[in-house]
Amino acid sequence: MQEKANIQTSTLRVPKNILEEIKIYCRKAGKPVGEWVETAWKFIEKNDFDIYDKETTPFLPVPPDIEKERNQVEALCMLMSEFITAQKQIQLLAPELIAKTAEEKVRAEMKSEEQTKELKVLQEENDRLRNEIKVLQEYKEKAYRELCRVRDEQKTFGKIRVNTELLIK
C-alpha cells in the first residue's frame, strides 16, 4: 500500500446498493473503502483476468450455512442502519424543539410580565378605592356627629326641626 501522503483522490461512480455492500464488507474487515478499491485492483492485475468476461470470471460456491450467516449479518446491518438513520432524524428535530421551547418560554415570560403589570394596576386601583372608602367613612362619621349635635340643639331649643334619622344601606 502507498503512504497516505502520496495518495491522490478521485471519485468513482458506483450504484448505491453496490457501494453499501462495499462499505459493509470494509466495516467487517476494518479497512477503508479506498484501500479496498486498491486491493481489488491489485488482485485483478495479479490474477490477470477480465472482470467483464463472464465465462472466465471465477465464481466460488458459498456453503449454505455461510450464506445464511451472511444474510443474517446483512439484515442486521440494514436494521442498524435504519435505526441510526431514525436516531439522526430525531436528533435533527432537537434544534427545532429547542427553538420552539425557547419561543414558548419567551411568550410565557411576556405573559407573566403582562400579568404582573395588570396585577400592579389592580392593586393600585384597590388601594385608591380603599382610600376613597376611608375618606367617605370619615365624612359619614363627621356628618353623623353633626346630625347628633343638631338633634341635641333641637332638644335644647325646641325651635329647629331636623330629620336626624339616616338611612344606611
WOCORZI-V970769 format. One record per run of one state. SS is the DSSP state (helix for helix, strand for strand, loop for the rest). FROM is the first residue (numbers start at 1). LEN is the number of residues. If there is no record, write none. Layout:
SS;FROM;LEN  SS;FROM;LEN
This chain:
loop;1;3  helix;4;3  loop;7;9  helix;16;14  loop;30;3  helix;33;15  loop;48;16  helix;64;94  loop;158;12
